[in-house]
Amino acid sequence: MKQVHGACPHDCPDTCAWQVTVDDSGRAVQLKGADGHPYTQGALCAKLKRYTERVYSPERVLYPHKRTGAKGSGEFKRISWDEAISEMVTRLKDSIARHGPLTAMPCNFAGTIGVLQRYAGDQFFARLGATDLDKQICGNVAYNAVASTIGAGPVLLPEDLEHSRLILIWGTNTVATNVHLWGGAIAKARKRGAQVVVIDPVRTPTAAHADWHVQLKPATDAALALGMMHVIVRDGLHDADYIARHTLGFEALCERLKEFPPSRVADITGLDVADIEKLAHQYASARPAALRLMVGMERYSNGSLGFRAVACLPALTGAWRELGGGICHFTGDLFHAALDYGAVLAPRDTPAPARSVHLAQLGRALTDPGMAPPITWMLVYNLNPVVTLPNQNLVIEGLKREDLFTVVHEQFMTDTAHYADIVLPATTQYEQWELMGSWGQTYLAINPPAIAPLGEAVANSELFRRLSRALGFSEAHLHWQDEERIRRLLASGHPYLDGITFESLMDSGWAKLALPADWRPRAEGGFTTASGKCEFYSEALAAAGHDPLPNYTPLPDTTPGTDTLPLRLVSAKTSHFLNSGYVNLPHAGTRKHRPEIQLHPADATRRAIASGDRVRMFNTLGAVEAVARVSEDTAAGVVYLPFNWWPSSTLNGSSANALTPDGLSDLNFGSNAFDARVEVERV
């Protein structure tokens, strides 16, 4: 038996450190949380407890395959790697000869969140001169809206939430998607008397376990934050000293707040005036007070406004002064500062891409007859676009094009893989090198292979080395081995990496970034905006044509593709899956492996729908048929369906993204998928 340190590769803020036990035959026989890890504390989430089952699943794709039937039929035959690479390169060269390099495009995101395998194709596609994929679909709106107020960089650390006395969890389901934070720092804070308030349109498991659930209407978060600020200023609960020394535009903000008295905010949000007043007083009076934000508000067309308004609150009350006060958001900036990403990203002297396609609009790009040149060669990795991208039916229509040569590098035969011309076998985290930063905590982890790759599976990095060799690309950085890339990533000389080396990580498995113990990065200002202050009024936003002050704009009554139907669709993650991962592995928690459409009793009664009925949820983009569940967990006027079920799991072969629009947010990047409106009927 041997023990191998590693870390979870999933797109999750926890980034669990783990330990794999491998027997003498080279088979992984046990996975457990890494002993002694201060953040993940030796525990794994329910999903990871099935990871070994995932690795050794008989459904794994272990050899290259070539399509033999119609696209979408799932009919393939096994071929060799040499045949696969030869056909990929031949088709690529032919496409480029006809249309130029822009005819090729990657299709990837965060199916593995590690530094090495996530960015494995960036240098290759930059060298090729391919169409760029704008991947600002998740997190970017939230990040940029907060940064427009307080600047990029340090925020309240997740582990420091244990010092908080009030934690507002705003638009994120921590119990399901951030279990170590809930069971760690938040649990410690509650034992010390902290109150936890959840602001969410749906009564999630987190809301059910909180001290108070504030159930507002979808996409009205900005109005609630503005209403809270109105009450705070009106009642003299703001920190005048902090505002005077460390903020910009307070007088202009006060004028804007006059537009949002609690009575108006109540009409917008569906909350009682008394609850708005209570929330504002509770937040302004608690010391330290923390806001826990992730990405839940952002996929609306007005998504940036919610984050922008909420980000003003801690400076208004001076919450940044205390350890445990402020905004607890992404920690990714710490790792981007610490590591030398030049080891995995395109060289700085690489010409800017001549064309870019937004990931949220993949279906449009693949079906637009006016796109010149057309996309005729696409490599999909780290992504299951049929499930996870908006306007599902348009994505499928594009993937069905006979003149589009599609390669899918995958662990399983996903709904997307069914439309591929070539399917290639991908390694799991047990079988590949990886360096794991985190967007939700402060520990760096290394992941050497614990077992040899099963079958003929290869890591993303090895796939692009093979393609580079086959195309005759001679640039050294395209051929670096994984260990060398990791050493280069760690060779930045940044103080956050003091005492952290390749050898030390291989010995311990993980290390905390070298951060000060008393982490209060905004206690004395220190904002990284252009002015050096928290910008209630943003000149940068004004220059870009946006409102320089926080504001609320309602969602449009008409969203292209979703009409003016009466119900708002909320589509979020469940606790059993990670994006589209694990859906194909049956589990007791998935209720016989079928999704449910959840309605409020009032909406169900109007439609003569009862729990257990087969129902059809539809708009002009598509329809999903599933079993209904009637529950007050969903507010009236809101219908809930988790987005991550594979289409093959539903009753009619469509999933939530068959109903979501593929427009962009108010910042002209990020998705407006959550603007979707629907109707539901019995079938």
N, C-alpha and C positions, 0 to 999 in steps of 0.2 A: 504494500500500500504506500502511496505517496500523497502528500497534500500540496495543492497548487493554489496560490493566491490568485484572485481575479476580481472582476467587478461587472455588474450588470450593464449590458449595452443599450438598454431601452431608453426611449425618449421620455424620461421621468425625472423629476427634480431630486429624487432620493439618491440615485446612483449607488445602489447597495454594494458594499464590499463583501465578497464571498470567498469561500474556500471549497475547492473541489477535491474529493477523494477519488483516486484512481487506483484500480487494482493491478496485479502483476500482469494481467493480460492487456493492459492499456485501456480498459473500459472505465468510464466514470460511473461510480456506484453511489455517490452521495454528494449533495450540495447543501451547504449550510452558510449562514451569515458568518462573516469574519469575526473571530473572537477579539474583543478588546477595541473594536472600532467605536470611537466615541459617539458618532452620529447614528450609524445604523444598528449599533448595539447588538450585533450577532443575530439579528432577526431578518427574515426575508418576507416579502409580501406574498399573498396567496398565489399570484401569477408565477412568481419565481419558484415556488414549490413544485411547479410542473415543468420546470425548465429541462431537467434531465429527460423527462418524457418527450419533450419537444425535440431534443437532440437525437434521440433514438427512435423517434416515431417512424413506423413503417411507411408513412406518407411523405417522408423527406424526399426531396429531389436530390439524387446523389450522382447523376450522370447527365451529360448534355443530351438534349432532345431536339428533334426537328419536327415541325408541324407537318402532318400528313392529311388532315381534314380541313374543313372550312375554318376560318378564324372564329374563335369562340366555341368550337366544338370540343376542344380539349383532346383532340386526337394527335398523338405524337409517336415518333419512333426514336429509339436510342441511337445516338451517333457518338463518334469519338471527339475529343477536344480538338484534335487536328482538323477534323472536318468542320467543326463549329467555327473555329477561328478562321479557317480558310474561307468559309462562306461569308462570315461577317466582314472580313477585309475585302473580299471581292465585291460584295454589295456596296460597301462604303466607297471604294474607289470608283465604281461605276456611277454611284449617285453624285459624287463630287465632280466627276468628269462631265456629267450632264448639267449640274446645277451650281457647282461651287461648294465650299465647305459649310456654308450656312444651311445646307440641306440636312446636316446632321445635328442632333441635339441630345443632351443627356436628359433623363427624367428621374430625378432623385430628390430625397429629402433626408429624414432623420430616422430611418428604419434601424440604424445603429447610430448612437449619439456620440461614439468615441471620436477622438481627434483623427486617428489614423484612417479608419474605414469609412467614416462619414465623408471626408474630403478626398477620398482616394482617386476620384476621377477628375478633379478640378484641373490639375496640371495637364492631363492628357487632352481634355477638350479645349483648353486654352491653346495648346500647341497645334491642335487640329484647326483652330479658327472656327469652331462650330457656333451655332446659335446658342446664346447664353440663356439659361433658365433663371428667371427672377424668382427666388424662393421665399420672398417676403409674404408668407401666407400664415405663419403662426409665430407669435411673439414679437414681431417687428413693430406692429402698430402699438402694442402695449409699451414696448421699450421706448420707442421714439416719442410717444406722448408724455411719458414720465420724464424722459430726458429733456424735452422741450421746457419743462418746468424746473427741474433740479439739476439738469446736466447728466452726462453719462458717468459711469463709475460706481463707487461704493454706495451701498445701501445698508439698512439694518440687517445684520446677519441672522439667518434662521435660528441658530442655536441661542442667540441672545433674546429670543422671544420668551425665554424662561423668566426674564426680569420684568416682563410687561405685566401691567395690572388690568389692561383692557386690550383685547385683540379683536379687531374687526376683520373678519375673513370675508373679503369682498369678491364675489363671483368666482369662487373656486371651491371644489369639493375635496377638501384636504383628507378626509377620512378614506376616500377611495383612491386618490391620486398622489398622496403625499404622506403615507402612513407613518413614516418615522418622525416627521415633524409633529404630527398629531400625538403620537405616543411618547414622544420625547419632550422637546422644549415646551410645547403647549400643555401637555399633561403636567409638567413641573410647575408651570405658571398657574394652572388651575388649583393645584394643591396649595399654592401660596395665596389663593384667594382671587386670582384673576377671573374676570368675566370674559366670555367668548360670545361674540355677536356675529351671526352669519347673515350676509345680505345676498339674496339669491331669489330669482323668480320661482325656483322649484325647491320643494322641501327635500333636499338631498340627505344622504346619511349624515353629512356634517351638520346640516341645519337641524336635523333631528336630535343630535347630541349637544347642540349649543345651548347656552343659557337663554338666548333670544334669537328667533328667526325673523328677520325683516324681509317680508315677501313682496317685493316691488314688481311692477310690470317690467317685462323685458325691455332693455335698451333705454331705460330711464335713469340710469345710474348718475349721469352728469347732473340731472335736475335734483336728485337727492343730495349730492355733494354740495351743490350750490345752495340748496335750502338749509343744509346744516351750517354752511358758512354764514348765511344770512342771520341765523339765530345766534351764532357765536359772536359775530360783530355787534349785533343789536343789543345783546345782553352783556357786552363788555368782557367776554370770556377769552378774547384774543390776547396774544402776548405782544404788547406794544413795543417792548424793547427789542425783542428778536426781529419783529417786523421792520423796525426802523433801521437796524444794523445789517440785516441779512436778506432783505427782500426788495423787489422792484415792482412798482405799480399798484401799491395798496389802495391809493385813493381811487384809481380807475376801477379796481376790483370792487370797492364798496359801491360805486355807482352801478355796476353790473348786478351786484347782489340785491339791489332794490327791486329788480325784476323777478326775484324768486322768493317771495314771502311763503311761509309754510302753507297757506291756503292754496296758492297756485301749485306748489310742489305736490301737495296732496292730490290734486286733480290729475296731475301728470303721472304720478307714480302709483296711484291707487292706495296709498298709505293714509292712515289717520294723521291729522295735524298734531295730535298729542304725541304720537310715536316719533314724528320728525323732530319735535321739540326735545323729547326725551333722549333720542339718539345724539343730537347735537350737544346737549348738556353732559351726557355721559362721556362722550368722546373728549370734550374740552376739559372736563374736570379730572379725568383719570390721569395718573402719573405713575409710570410711563404708559403711553398709549401707542399701540402699534396698528398699522394697516397691513394686512397680508393680501397681496395682489398676485395674480398669475396672468392668465390669458383669457379668462372667461368672458370679459366684456367686449373683446376686440372684434369679433367677426360680424359686427353690424356695420352698416354704412356710416353710422355715427360713433363707431367704437372708440376712436381716439378721444372724443370729447369726455367720455366717462373717466378714462385714465388721467386726462389733463386736469379735470376738476378735482378728482380725488387726490392727485399729487400735490395740490395746493394746501390741503388740510394740515399736515404736520408743521409747515412753516407758519401758518396762521396762529396755531396754538403753542408754538415753540416746542413741539413734541420731540424734535431732533436733539434737544439738549441732553436727554437722559439715555443711559444704556437701556435698551429695550423699547425705545421710542422711535417713531419715524415710519418709513415704508420698508417692509420686508418684501423684496421683489427678486429679480434675477441676480444670481451671483456670477454669471458667465463672464462679466467684464474682468473679474479678478484673474480668471484663467487666460483670457485673451491678453491681458497685460503680462502675465507671468511666462507664458510659453512662446516660443518662436514659431509662429504659424507659417513662416516662410518655408518650413520643411514640408508643408502639405499643400499650400495654396500656390496659385500661378505666380511666377516670378514678377517682380515689380515692374520690369521693363516690357512685360507682355502688352501688346496693343489692346485697347479697350474693345470689348465685343462689338461687332458691327450690328448685331441685332439681338434683341432680348424678348423672350416670351414669358409672361407671368404664369406661374404654376397654377394659380387659381383659374386660369383661362386656357388650360391645356386643350379642352374640347374645342374651343374656338380656333385655336392655332392649327389643330389637326383637320378641321373641316372647312376652313376659310378658303374658298376658291381663288381669292385674290392675293393670298400670301405668296410672295415671290422672293426667293425660290420657296417651293413647298418643303415641308419637313418630310423626307423620304427614308431617313435612317435614324432610329432612336434606340437608346440603351437605357432600360429601366433597372434601377437598383436602389436599395434602401427605401422603397416606396411601393405601395399597392394602389395606384391612382384610381382604379375603378371603384374602390371602396371609399377612399379618403378625400377625394377631390370633389368640388361642387359640380353640379349639372352632370350627373353620372351618365345619363343617356347620351349626351353629346360626346363625352369622353369615349364611350363605347363605340359610337358611330365613327369617330376618328380612328380608333384602333382597328376597325374592320376594313379600312382602306387597303385594297390589294397592292397599291403602289407604295405603301408604308412598310418598310422592313423593320420589325420590332424584335429586340432581344431583351429578355427578362432574366436577370440574375437573381435567383430566389432560393429559399429553403423549402418552400412548399408550392404546390400547384394552385396558386391563388386565382381569384376571378380575373385579375389582370393577365396572369401567365397564360390563361386559356386563349388569349388573343395574340400571343407571341408567335413569331416564325421560328425563333430559337429560344430554348429555355436552358439556362446554365445553372449548375449546382453551386450554391453559396454555403460557406462555412457558418457555423454558429460561434458564439463567444468562447465555447470550450475549445475551439479548433483554430483560433487566430490570435495574433498579437493585437493589443490595443492599449492606448493610453487614455484613461478616462478622467476628464475634468468633470464639471457639474454645473448645471444652471440653477441648482437649488440648495447647494451646500458648499463647503470650503475644503474638501479633501480630494487630493489627487490620488489616483490608483493606477497601477499597471496590471495588465492582463496578458501573461504569456500563455501560449497554447497549453491546455491541460492534457489533451488527447490528440492523436493524429487525425487529420480530416477524414471523415467517413466517405466511402466511395471515392469519387473524383471531385469532391467539393473544393473550391478555392475561395480565398478571401477576396474582397473587392480590390485590395492593393495588388494582389497577384494577377487578377484579371487584367488590370490596366498595364502591368508590366508585360504580360503576354501580347496584348494588343500593340503596345509600343514596339516590341521586338518585331512582330509580324509586319508592321508598317515601316520598319527601318528607321524609327526615330532614334537619334543618337544622343540626345541631351541626357547628361548623367542623372539629373534629378528624376527623370521618368523611370529610372531603373534602380533607385535606392531600395534596399531591402528594409523590411519593417523595423528591425532593431536599430538600424542606422537612423531611420526617420525619428524614432523615439528619442534617441540620444541627441539629435539636432533640436528637437522640440524643447528638450530640457536644458539646452546650452545657451539660453538667452541672457544669463547673468542677472536676471531680475531679482530684487531682494525678496520677493514673495517665495522664491525657490531656494532661499538660504538653507543649506544643509540637506537639500533634496537632490539626489543623483539617480542615475539609472541603477547603480548598484544598491543604493539604499532602498529604492522602491522594490527591487527584486528580492531583497532580504525581508522587508516588512509587509510588502503588498500595497501600502498606502501611506500617505503623509498629509498632514494639515498644512495648508499654505502658511507661510511665516507672516502672520498678521498680528498687530498689536492686541493685547489682551482686552484693553478697554476701548472697544471699537465704537466710536461715536463720530463718524466721518463728517457730519454736518452740524455738530454741536456749536461750533463757532463759525458758521457759514460754510466755507469750503465748497460751495456749489461750483460745478464745472460748466456752467453756462457761459455765454460770451461776456455777461456782466459780472460774473462771479457771485451772483445772488440767485435766490429762488425767484423765478420770473413769473409773478402773477400776470404781468404784461410782457409779452414776448415780441421783441422787434423782429426776430428771425421768422416767426410765424406770420407776422404782418407782411414782411418782405416776400414771403412765399404765397401771399394772397389768402391767408387764413385769418380767422378771427384771432387777434392777439391776446384776448382775454378768455378765460374759461367760459363756456356757454353750453346750452342744451339746444339741440335741434331734433325734433321728432323724426322717427323713421318715415320714409315716404309712404303714402297710402297705396301707391302703386309701385311695385318692384317688377322690372321686366322678367317675365316668365312665371310670376307667382300671382298676378292679378290682384284683386282687392278682396280676396277670400277672408272669412271672418276670424280664423284662428292663427295665432302665432306659433310657429314650430320652434321648440327648443330642442336642440340635439347635442348632447354632451357625452362624456365617457362614462362607462360603467366600471365597476370594481373588478370585473372578471377578465377584461381584455386590456391590451395596451395598444391604442389606435386599432389597427386591424390584426394584431398579433394574438394568438391563442384562440381565435374564434373557431378554428377548425378542430380544436381539441375539446371534446365534450367535457363538461364539468357540472357538478351538481348545482352550482350557483347560477347556471344559465337557464334554469327552469325548462328542462327538456330541450335546451338548445334552440330556443325560439325567442325572438324579440317581442316586445309588447308595445302597443300604442296607448299611452296613458292620457286620460282626459279627466277634467273636473266633473263632479256629479251634475252640475247645472248644464254643462255642455252635452254630457252624455244623455241626460233626460230629454233635451230638445231634439235629439237625434234617435231616440228610442234604442240606445245602446246600453248593454249591460256588460259587466266583466265576463270575459270568456267568449264574447261574440267575435266572429270574424268581421273585420272592418277594412275599409279601403280609405286610405289617406291620399289626397291627390291635389295637384294643381296643374297648370299647363305644361310643366316640365316633365311630369311623370306621376307615378302612383306606387304606393307601397301597400301591400295587403299583409295584415298580421292580426294577432289576437288583441282585443281591447282589455285595458285595465282601468277601471273607474276609481279615482282616488283624489282626495283633497290635497295630496302632495303637490299637485299641479294646480295653479290658480285658474280661475275662470278665464276663458279666452286664450288659454295656452295649452298646447298639446305637446307631449314629450315623447321622443323616440331616440334611444342612443344611436350615435352615428356610426359606430365601429363594427356593427354586424356585417358580415359578408352578404352580398345579395343572395347567394345560394342558401342563406339561412332563413329567408322570409318565405311567405306563402306564394308569392308571385315572382320571385327572382329579382327584386329591386330592394334597395336599402335607402336609408335616410337621405343620402346625397342625390338620389333621383329627384328630390324636391327642392334642392337648394340652388339659388341663383349663382352665377359666376361673375358678378360685377366686382368692383373694387371699393374700398372704403373711402371715407372722406379725404384721406391723405393721398388718394390715387395709388395706393398699394395696400396690401392686405385684402382679405376677402370680405364680401358682404353676405356670405352664405346664410348667416342667422337672420337675415331680413325675411326669410321665407314665410309666406302665408299659405295656409292649406284649408281644406275642408275634409271632413270625415263622414263616412256613411257606412251603414251595415251592408254586407254582401252575403 
